[in-house]
Amino acid sequence: MFVLISGGGQTGAQLATLLLAQKHEVHLIEHRPQVLSYIHRELPTEVIFEGQATDPEVLEQAGIQRAQVLAACMPGDVENLALCYLARERYRVRRTIARINNPRNAWLFDGKFHVDVALNQAGILSSLIEEEMSLGDMMTLLKLRRGRYSLVEEKIPEGASAAGRLIKDLSFPPNSVIAAIIRRGQIVIPHGSTRFEVGDEVLAIVDPVAARELTILFGRPEIQPDRENPLR
């Protein structure tokens, strides 16, 4: 995959390093002398293109015509938005990702400017805190389909509603699938006749609503969330 990155600050430079380690083709555009001095020590010279990332001539020298993904990591939101718009409208780049520097500008980073994925660090942190508070002891292992679903894990404690009961006798929320049970270090494939035991580590695929509902079945009674307001 060929990824074009604009902005050689910490985010852009680290992204380039990771992608190169994964054997992707990467070009990075940067114009600030102090930043260029740093990234020339961190990245191969042939990866770096000097100039303004919003300049079409610089973009074309960096190969935007064949880029599969554009990552706009510049320190200004205006520049990131303008670049995503230019990349899609003029060069037909299939995928655009932009960093949001000022959370107040987050509402601008959508389809109007051809931003496919917006990375809002403040928003991500806020949602993670909210999720951890609302799900009690349930752990999110993996996000799927851009966060619409999650692979979660919960260890069944003493007093949990599901402890000692058969799967077929429990009412599971819509959009939830019990994928596996880890019991004393061994995988148990769940069936209707499988009985949950205290200490079972249950793996499930859920949407956000189903995740909160499952904490009622699998969680400790004293930390079960409020159905109406899980943060209350």
Secondary structure, DSSP 4 states (H G I P E B T S, - for coil): -EEEEE--SHHHHHHHHHHHHTT-EEEEEE--HHHHHHHHHHS-GGGEEES-TT-HHHHHHTTGGG-SEEEE--S-HHHHHHHHHHHHHTT--SEEEEEESSGGGGGGSSGGGT-SEEEEHHHHHHHHHHHHHHSTT-EEEEEETTTTEEEEEEEPPTT-TTTT-BGGGS-PPSSEEEEEEEETTEEE---TTPBP-TT-EEEEEE-HHHHHHHHHHHS-GGGPPPSS-TT-
